Amino acid sequence: MRPKDHDRHKLGTGGWLRASVLGANDGIVSTSSLLLGLAAAHSSHAALLLSGTAALVAGAMSMAAGEYVSVHSQADTESAALAQERVELRDDFIGERRELTDIYMRRGLDSHLARKVADQLMAHDALGSHARDELGISPASRARPMQAAMASAGSFSIGAALPLAVVAIAPARNLIGAIAIACLLCLLFLGGWSAKVGGANVRVGALRVAFWSALAMAVTTAVGAAVGRL
């Protein structure tokens, strides 16, 4: 017998998970890359702390605004589609029932059963049935702009706080190595955790996030070192 929760898929977590993972990953990578570049250019400890704090605040606000605008556009599109569907149901209920019947027939039901299913679902919730099966909109997948914005800003701030904390406590002579190691370890964990929550391969998810983040940090460090020698 299969475990009871076998069919509890992870797709319902997609919206908040994407925003949170993107925010935390961006917070760690962008702030650590900035600090590594400044450290490689021999900036002072005070300059590193000031720059890191500014990057945390500006990045969190930017993530929140960008995510809110993006997801709100999706929400507006969904609302417009639902409004149009309401009009179509009011003006041509029979035609909309036929359209829903055709959808179920394309999915494998015979015409009699498809008509019966369409009749019962539309009698229960006509708009909800068309939203789900014609438009692909369900309560679990509806766009939530404020939730996405807050998740992005909060997770970015948490991510950016990590390299900033390392700068605050690590000795100056070991600063570059300490930032890189601490951030890459956290990125490995973040990539693995997000893959696990999403039902994907943990090892692949962890290594993918860590590899591209390490590349970004390495490039920024090299640029900072080159500029520092000028």
C-alpha positions in Angstrom: 0.0 0.0 0.0 1.3 3.5 -0.9 1.9 5.9 1.9 -1.1 8.0 2.8 0.5 11.3 1.7 1.9 9.9 -1.6 -0.4 12.1 -3.7 0.2 15.3 -1.8 2.1 17.0 -4.6 4.3 20.1 -4.1 2.8 22.3 -6.8 0.7 24.3 -4.4 3.8 25.8 -2.7 5.2 27.1 -6.1 4.3 30.8 -5.7 5.7 31.6 -2.3 8.6 29.1 -2.7 9.7 30.7 -5.9 9.6 34.2 -4.4 11.3 33.2 -1.1 14.1 31.2 -2.8 14.7 33.9 -5.4 14.9 36.6 -2.7 17.2 34.7 -0.3 19.5 33.5 -3.1 19.7 37.0 -4.6 20.3 38.5 -1.1 23.2 36.2 -0.4 24.8 36.3 -3.9 24.4 40.0 -4.7 25.5 41.2 -1.2 28.4 38.8 -0.8 29.6 39.5 -4.4 29.6 43.3 -3.6 31.4 42.8 -0.4 34.0 40.4 -1.9 34.6 42.9 -4.7 35.1 45.7 -2.2 37.3 43.5 0.0 39.4 42.5 -3.0 39.9 46.2 -3.8 41.1 46.8 -0.2 38.2 48.9 1.0 38.1 49.7 4.7 36.0 47.8 7.2 33.7 50.7 7.7 33.1 51.0 3.9 32.3 47.3 3.8 29.7 47.6 6.5 28.1 50.7 5.1 28.0 49.3 1.5 26.6 46.0 2.8 23.9 47.7 4.8 22.9 49.9 1.8 22.8 46.8 -0.4 20.5 45.0 2.0 18.0 47.8 2.3 18.0 48.8 -1.4 17.9 45.2 -2.6 15.0 44.3 -0.3 13.0 47.3 -1.6 13.8 46.5 -5.2 12.8 42.9 -4.8 9.6 43.8 -3.1 8.7 46.4 -5.8 9.6 44.2 -8.7 7.8 41.2 -7.4 4.7 43.2 -6.5 4.5 44.8 -10.0 5.2 41.5 -11.7 2.7 39.4 -9.8 0.1 42.2 -9.8 0.2 42.2 -13.6 -0.5 38.5 -13.5 -3.4 39.1 -11.1 -4.8 41.8 -13.3 -4.7 39.4 -16.3 -6.5 36.7 -14.3 -9.2 39.2 -13.1 -9.8 40.3 -16.7 -10.1 36.8 -17.9 -12.6 35.9 -15.1 -14.6 39.0 -15.9 -14.8 38.1 -19.5 -15.8 34.6 -18.5 -18.6 35.9 -16.4 -20.0 37.9 -19.3 -19.8 34.8 -21.6 -21.6 32.7 -19.0 -24.3 35.3 -18.7 -24.8 35.8 -22.5 -24.3 32.2 -23.7 -24.6 29.7 -20.9 -25.4 26.8 -23.3 -22.4 27.6 -25.5 -20.2 27.7 -22.5 -21.5 24.3 -21.3 -20.8 22.9 -24.7 -17.3 24.4 -24.5 -16.7 22.7 -21.2 -18.0 19.4 -22.5 -15.5 19.6 -25.4 -12.7 20.2 -22.9 -13.6 17.0 -21.0 -14.0 15.0 -24.2 -10.4 16.1 -25.3 -9.2 14.8 -22.0 -10.6 11.3 -22.6 -14.2 11.2 -21.5 -16.9 10.0 -23.8 -19.5 12.5 -25.0 -22.3 11.4 -22.6 -20.1 11.4 -19.5 -18.4 14.7 -20.5 -21.8 16.3 -20.9 -22.9 14.9 -17.5 -19.8 16.1 -15.7 -20.1 19.6 -17.3 -23.7 19.8 -16.3 -23.1 18.9 -12.7 -20.0 21.1 -12.3 -21.7 24.1 -13.9 -24.7 23.6 -11.7 -22.5 23.7 -8.7 -20.1 26.5 -9.7 -20.1 27.5 -13.4 -17.4 30.3 -13.1 -15.1 28.1 -11.0 -15.4 25.2 -13.4 -14.4 27.4 -16.4 -11.7 29.2 -14.4 -10.1 25.9 -13.5 -10.6 23.8 -16.7 -10.7 26.4 -19.4 -8.4 29.2 -18.0 -6.2 27.1 -15.8 -6.9 29.4 -12.7 -7.5 27.8 -9.3 -7.5 29.2 -5.8 -4.1 27.6 -5.1 -2.5 29.1 -8.1 -4.0 32.6 -8.0 -1.5 35.5 -8.0 -1.0 37.1 -4.6 1.1 40.3 -5.2 1.5 41.4 -1.5 2.4 37.9 -0.4 5.0 37.6 -3.1 6.4 41.1 -2.4 6.7 40.5 1.4 8.2 37.0 0.8 10.8 38.4 -1.6 11.8 41.4 0.6 12.0 39.3 3.8 14.0 36.5 2.3 16.3 38.9 0.5 17.0 40.7 3.8 17.7 37.4 5.6 20.0 36.4 2.8 21.9 39.7 2.6 22.3 39.7 6.4 24.5 36.6 6.2 27.6 38.1 4.4 27.1 41.4 6.3 27.3 39.4 9.6 30.5 37.7 8.4 32.0 41.1 7.7 31.1 42.3 11.2 32.8 39.4 13.0 35.5 37.9 10.8 39.1 39.0 11.0 40.2 41.3 8.2 42.9 39.0 7.0 40.5 36.1 6.5 37.5 38.2 5.3 37.3 37.1 1.7 37.6 33.4 2.5 35.1 33.7 5.4 32.5 35.4 3.2 32.9 32.9 0.4 32.8 29.8 2.5 29.9 30.9 4.7 27.8 32.0 1.8 28.5 28.9 -0.3 27.5 26.6 2.6 24.3 28.5 3.0 23.6 28.5 -0.7 24.1 24.7 -0.8 21.6 24.3 2.0 19.2 26.7 0.4 19.4 25.0 -3.0 18.9 21.6 -1.4 16.1 22.7 0.8 14.2 24.3 -2.0 14.6 21.2 -4.2 13.3 19.0 -1.3 10.3 21.2 -0.7 9.6 21.3 -4.4 10.0 17.5 -4.7 13.1 17.7 -7.0 16.5 16.2 -6.7 18.2 17.6 -3.6 21.8 17.2 -4.7 21.2 18.6 -8.2 19.4 21.6 -6.7 22.1 22.3 -4.2 25.0 22.1 -6.6 23.2 24.2 -9.3 22.6 27.1 -6.9 26.1 26.8 -5.4 27.9 26.6 -8.8 26.3 29.7 -10.4 26.6 31.7 -7.2 30.3 30.8 -6.8 30.8 31.9 -10.4 29.2 35.3 -9.7 31.3 35.8 -6.6 34.5 34.8 -8.3 33.9 37.2 -11.2 33.1 40.1 -8.9 36.1 39.4 -6.7 38.4 39.3 -9.7 37.0 42.7 -10.9 37.4 44.2 -7.5 41.0 43.0 -7.3 41.8 44.4 -10.8 40.3 47.8 -9.9 42.1 47.8 -6.6 45.4 47.6 -8.4 44.8 50.6 -10.6 
